[in-house]
Amino acid sequence: MITVLLVDDHPVVREGMRGMLSREADLAVVGEAAGGAEAVTVATALRPDIVLMDLRMPEVDGATATEQILAVCPDTRVVVLTTYETHTDIVRAVEAGACGYLLKGSSRAELAAAVRAAARGETVLAPSVSARLHHRQHRPRAALSAREVEVLGHVAHGLTNAEVGRLLHISETTVKTHLQRAFTKLDVSDRTAAVTAALAQGLLVTS
């Protein structure tokens, strides 16, 4: 019997997943959690084989919860089940240690097959997600300037634009210009996505 923990902040979604999996003789939903922090607590107590994890939840998000669960329960496998499939979401989930990434439009058969595959130690990806990862891995690295990398490095450590400007002895407007150029080259629209993309491409090293 493969034990499963459901994590989603919407009760109707959890109920739907439970209903789908309850029809599979070899799968057992042993617990539910409505948020990331609760997921860590429940997973630590139940040690499920598989966690079906939503990504975007208030307070503690799915990627952070995934990291925390795997730190405590290394034998548990986490499969992300979400409506989002942006580059940033996918990369964050993979870097957090998720072994799978499915979309909420998956059928009962696809969901059950993914749970079984994850339990066997396999990586499970929705076809559209697999295509995005393949594209990301095979596209040229963004040609960021040394200053753009420097600015992004400080942003990765939590500094504001004004703080970066003071540290580098440049104006806040100049910092914004460097960031906007980096956004364009990395094909992203915000600071968090830029840092994530730069890390994924090996352009940044954080300590």
C-alpha positions as a LaTeX table, in Angstrom:
\begin{tabular}{lrrr}
\hline
Residue & $x$ (\AA) & $y$ (\AA) & $z$ (\AA) \\
\hline
Met1 & 0.00 & 0.00 & 0.00 \\
Ile2 & 1.36 & 3.43 & $-1.00$ \\
Thr3 & 0.53 & 6.09 & 1.58 \\
Val4 & $-0.24$ & 9.63 & 0.41 \\
Leu5 & $-0.46$ & 13.02 & 2.12 \\
Leu6 & $-2.54$ & 15.71 & 0.37 \\
Val7 & $-1.45$ & 19.35 & 0.72 \\
Asp8 & $-3.61$ & 22.16 & $-0.67$ \\
Asp9 & $-5.15$ & 25.27 & 0.84 \\
His10 & $-8.48$ & 24.62 & $-0.91$ \\
Pro11 & $-10.66$ & 21.97 & 0.81 \\
Val12 & $-12.54$ & 21.22 & $-2.40$ \\
Val13 & $-9.28$ & 20.37 & $-4.17$ \\
Arg14 & $-8.19$ & 18.04 & $-1.37$ \\
Glu15 & $-11.62$ & 16.40 & $-1.43$ \\
Gly16 & $-11.35$ & 15.90 & $-5.18$ \\
Met17 & $-7.88$ & 14.35 & $-4.94$ \\
Arg18 & $-8.99$ & 12.09 & $-2.10$ \\
Gly19 & $-11.97$ & 10.95 & $-4.14$ \\
Met20 & $-9.80$ & 10.17 & $-7.15$ \\
Leu21 & $-7.19$ & 8.23 & $-5.20$ \\
Ser22 & $-9.70$ & 6.35 & $-3.03$ \\
Arg23 & $-10.72$ & 4.38 & $-6.12$ \\
Glu24 & $-7.23$ & 2.89 & $-6.38$ \\
Ala25 & $-6.79$ & $-0.28$ & $-4.32$ \\
Asp26 & $-3.06$ & 0.19 & $-3.77$ \\
Leu27 & $-3.17$ & 3.89 & $-2.75$ \\
Ala28 & $-4.22$ & 5.18 & 0.67 \\
Val29 & $-4.65$ & 8.84 & 1.62 \\
Val30 & $-3.43$ & 8.92 & 5.22 \\
Gly31 & $-3.59$ & 12.67 & 5.88 \\
Glu32 & $-4.30$ & 16.18 & 4.65 \\
Ala33 & $-2.82$ & 19.61 & 5.27 \\
Ala34 & $-4.13$ & 23.04 & 4.34 \\
Gly35 & $-0.77$ & 24.81 & 4.23 \\
Gly36 & 2.99 & 24.39 & 4.10 \\
Ala37 & 3.67 & 24.58 & 7.83 \\
Glu38 & 0.92 & 22.09 & 8.60 \\
Ala39 & 2.25 & 19.83 & 5.84 \\
Val40 & 5.66 & 19.65 & 7.51 \\
Thr41 & 4.08 & 18.78 & 10.87 \\
Val42 & 1.76 & 16.12 & 9.42 \\
Ala43 & 4.45 & 14.61 & 7.20 \\
Thr44 & 6.85 & 14.36 & 10.13 \\
Ala45 & 4.22 & 12.52 & 12.15 \\
Leu46 & 2.90 & 10.22 & 9.40 \\
Arg47 & 6.00 & 9.65 & 7.23 \\
Pro48 & 3.95 & 9.11 & 4.04 \\
Asp49 & 5.45 & 7.53 & 0.95 \\
Ile50 & 4.20 & 10.38 & $-1.25$ \\
Val51 & 3.21 & 14.00 & $-0.66$ \\
Leu52 & 1.03 & 15.67 & $-3.29$ \\
Met53 & 2.03 & 19.30 & $-2.81$ \\
Asp54 & 0.36 & 22.50 & $-3.96$ \\
Leu55 & 2.87 & 25.26 & $-4.71$ \\
Arg56 & 1.24 & 28.60 & $-4.05$ \\
Met57 & $-0.13$ & 28.74 & $-0.52$ \\
Pro58 & $-0.20$ & 31.58 & 2.04 \\
Glu59 & 2.66 & 31.92 & 4.54 \\
Val60 & 4.76 & 28.79 & 3.85 \\
Asp61 & 4.67 & 27.93 & 0.15 \\
Gly62 & 4.98 & 24.50 & $-1.41$ \\
Ala63 & 8.64 & 24.74 & $-2.39$ \\
Thr64 & 9.69 & 25.75 & 1.12 \\
Ala65 & 7.52 & 23.01 & 2.65 \\
Thr66 & 9.07 & 20.49 & 0.25 \\
Glu67 & 12.58 & 21.38 & 1.40 \\
Gln68 & 11.59 & 21.14 & 5.05 \\
Ile69 & 9.75 & 17.83 & 4.64 \\
Leu70 & 12.63 & 16.19 & 2.79 \\
Ala71 & 15.10 & 17.39 & 5.41 \\
Val72 & 13.13 & 15.48 & 8.06 \\
Cys73 & 11.69 & 12.65 & 5.93 \\
Pro74 & 14.32 & 11.81 & 3.29 \\
Asp75 & 12.47 & 8.68 & 2.19 \\
Thr76 & 9.29 & 10.61 & 1.39 \\
Arg77 & 8.79 & 11.62 & $-2.24$ \\
Val78 & 7.14 & 14.95 & $-3.06$ \\
Val79 & 5.12 & 15.43 & $-6.23$ \\
Val80 & 3.96 & 18.99 & $-6.97$ \\
Leu81 & 0.35 & 19.25 & $-8.12$ \\
Thr82 & $-0.46$ & 22.79 & $-9.22$ \\
Thr83 & $-2.20$ & 24.95 & $-11.78$ \\
Tyr84 & 1.02 & 26.87 & $-12.48$ \\
Glu85 & 3.72 & 25.87 & $-14.96$ \\
Thr86 & 5.97 & 28.93 & $-15.28$ \\
His87 & 9.74 & 28.49 & $-15.54$ \\
Thr88 & 10.18 & 29.98 & $-12.08$ \\
Asp89 & 7.64 & 27.68 & $-10.42$ \\
Ile90 & 9.11 & 24.59 & $-12.07$ \\
Val91 & 12.71 & 25.46 & $-11.22$ \\
Arg92 & 11.84 & 26.28 & $-7.60$ \\
Ala93 & 10.03 & 22.97 & $-7.18$ \\
Val94 & 12.86 & 20.97 & $-8.72$ \\
Glu95 & 15.52 & 22.78 & $-6.69$ \\
Ala96 & 13.48 & 22.13 & $-3.53$ \\
Gly97 & 13.74 & 18.40 & $-4.21$ \\
Ala98 & 10.37 & 17.55 & $-5.74$ \\
Cys99 & 10.51 & 14.37 & $-7.82$ \\
Gly100 & 7.50 & 15.27 & $-9.93$ \\
Tyr101 & 5.48 & 18.16 & $-11.29$ \\
Leu102 & 1.88 & 17.62 & $-12.38$ \\
Leu103 & $-0.91$ & 19.97 & $-13.33$ \\
Lys104 & $-4.30$ & 19.94 & $-11.63$ \\
Gly105 & $-5.94$ & 19.13 & $-14.93$ \\
Ser106 & $-4.43$ & 15.64 & $-14.79$ \\
Ser107 & $-6.85$ & 12.72 & $-15.02$ \\
Arg108 & $-7.38$ & 10.17 & $-12.25$ \\
Ala109 & $-5.35$ & 7.62 & $-14.23$ \\
Glu110 & $-2.49$ & 10.10 & $-14.73$ \\
Leu111 & $-2.49$ & 11.08 & $-11.07$ \\
Ala112 & $-2.51$ & 7.47 & $-9.84$ \\
Ala113 & 0.22 & 6.48 & $-12.32$ \\
Ala114 & 2.36 & 9.42 & $-11.18$ \\
Val115 & 2.01 & 8.44 & $-7.52$ \\
Arg116 & 3.03 & 4.87 & $-8.30$ \\
Ala117 & 5.96 & 6.00 & $-10.44$ \\
Ala118 & 7.17 & 8.38 & $-7.72$ \\
Ala119 & 6.93 & 5.58 & $-5.17$ \\
Arg120 & 9.18 & 3.48 & $-7.45$ \\
Gly121 & 11.77 & 6.26 & $-7.37$ \\
Glu122 & 11.01 & 7.67 & $-10.80$ \\
Thr123 & 10.71 & 11.31 & $-11.82$ \\
Val124 & 7.25 & 12.24 & $-13.07$ \\
Leu125 & 6.56 & 15.34 & $-15.16$ \\
Ala126 & 3.52 & 16.54 & $-17.05$ \\
Pro127 & 4.36 & 16.60 & $-20.78$ \\
Ser128 & 4.14 & 20.41 & $-20.98$ \\
Val129 & 6.42 & 20.75 & $-17.95$ \\
Ser130 & 8.93 & 18.30 & $-19.42$ \\
Ala131 & 9.01 & 20.34 & $-22.63$ \\
Arg132 & 9.63 & 23.56 & $-20.68$ \\
Leu133 & 12.50 & 22.01 & $-18.73$ \\
His134 & 14.04 & 20.63 & $-21.92$ \\
His135 & 13.83 & 24.07 & $-23.53$ \\
Arg136 & 15.37 & 25.72 & $-20.47$ \\
Gln137 & 18.25 & 23.22 & $-20.26$ \\
His138 & 19.12 & 23.59 & $-23.94$ \\
Arg139 & 18.86 & 27.32 & $-24.43$ \\
Pro140 & 22.04 & 29.45 & $-24.28$ \\
Arg141 & 22.92 & 30.97 & $-20.95$ \\
Ala142 & 21.93 & 34.61 & $-20.62$ \\
Ala143 & 24.87 & 36.94 & $-21.30$ \\
Leu144 & 24.66 & 39.08 & $-18.17$ \\
Ser145 & 27.27 & 41.76 & $-17.67$ \\
Ala146 & 29.55 & 41.59 & $-14.66$ \\
Arg147 & 27.66 & 44.49 & $-13.07$ \\
Glu148 & 24.28 & 42.85 & $-13.68$ \\
Val149 & 25.52 & 39.67 & $-12.00$ \\
Glu150 & 26.89 & 41.74 & $-9.13$ \\
Val151 & 23.57 & 43.54 & $-8.65$ \\
Leu152 & 21.59 & 40.29 & $-8.82$ \\
Gly153 & 23.95 & 38.72 & $-6.31$ \\
His154 & 23.15 & 41.43 & $-3.78$ \\
Val155 & 19.43 & 41.13 & $-4.54$ \\
Ala156 & 19.71 & 37.38 & $-3.89$ \\
His157 & 20.94 & 38.23 & $-0.40$ \\
Gly158 & 17.88 & 40.35 & 0.28 \\
Leu159 & 19.17 & 43.87 & $-0.32$ \\
Thr160 & 16.83 & 46.56 & $-1.60$ \\
Asn161 & 17.66 & 48.63 & $-4.68$ \\
Ala162 & 18.65 & 51.55 & $-2.47$ \\
Glu163 & 20.95 & 49.34 & $-0.36$ \\
Val164 & 22.59 & 47.89 & $-3.47$ \\
Gly165 & 23.13 & 51.41 & $-4.80$ \\
Arg166 & 24.82 & 52.56 & $-1.60$ \\
Leu167 & 27.01 & 49.45 & $-1.50$ \\
Leu168 & 28.14 & 49.82 & $-5.11$ \\
His169 & 28.28 & 53.65 & $-5.04$ \\
Ile170 & 25.74 & 54.01 & $-7.84$ \\
Ser171 & 22.29 & 55.59 & $-7.90$ \\
Glu172 & 19.12 & 53.63 & $-7.21$ \\
Thr173 & 18.01 & 54.46 & $-10.75$ \\
Thr174 & 21.15 & 52.83 & $-12.12$ \\
Val175 & 20.46 & 49.73 & $-10.03$ \\
Lys176 & 16.95 & 49.56 & $-11.51$ \\
Thr177 & 18.42 & 49.88 & $-15.01$ \\
His178 & 20.79 & 46.97 & $-14.41$ \\
Leu179 & 17.92 & 44.88 & $-13.05$ \\
Gln180 & 15.65 & 45.68 & $-15.99$ \\
Arg181 & 18.38 & 44.65 & $-18.43$ \\
Ala182 & 18.88 & 41.42 & $-16.49$ \\
Phe183 & 15.11 & 40.78 & $-16.53$ \\
Thr184 & 15.07 & 41.14 & $-20.32$ \\
Lys185 & 18.04 & 38.82 & $-20.83$ \\
Leu186 & 16.65 & 36.20 & $-18.44$ \\
Asp187 & 13.12 & 36.48 & $-19.84$ \\
Val188 & 11.55 & 37.20 & $-16.44$ \\
Ser189 & 9.50 & 40.02 & $-14.96$ \\
Asp190 & 10.53 & 40.37 & $-11.30$ \\
Arg191 & 13.45 & 40.21 & $-8.88$ \\
Thr192 & 12.67 & 36.78 & $-7.43$ \\
Ala193 & 12.28 & 35.22 & $-10.87$ \\
Ala194 & 15.53 & 36.83 & $-12.02$ \\
Val195 & 17.48 & 35.41 & $-9.08$ \\
Thr196 & 15.92 & 31.97 & $-9.55$ \\
Ala197 & 16.66 & 31.96 & $-13.28$ \\
Ala198 & 20.24 & 33.16 & $-12.76$ \\
Leu199 & 20.83 & 30.45 & $-10.16$ \\
Ala200 & 19.34 & 27.80 & $-12.46$ \\
Gln201 & 21.70 & 28.87 & $-15.26$ \\
Gly202 & 24.73 & 28.84 & $-12.98$ \\
Leu203 & 25.22 & 32.59 & $-13.26$ \\
Leu204 & 25.00 & 33.16 & $-9.52$ \\
Val205 & 26.52 & 31.33 & $-6.59$ \\
Thr206 & 24.98 & 32.10 & $-3.21$ \\
Ser207 & 26.50 & 31.23 & 0.13 \\
\hline
\end{tabular}
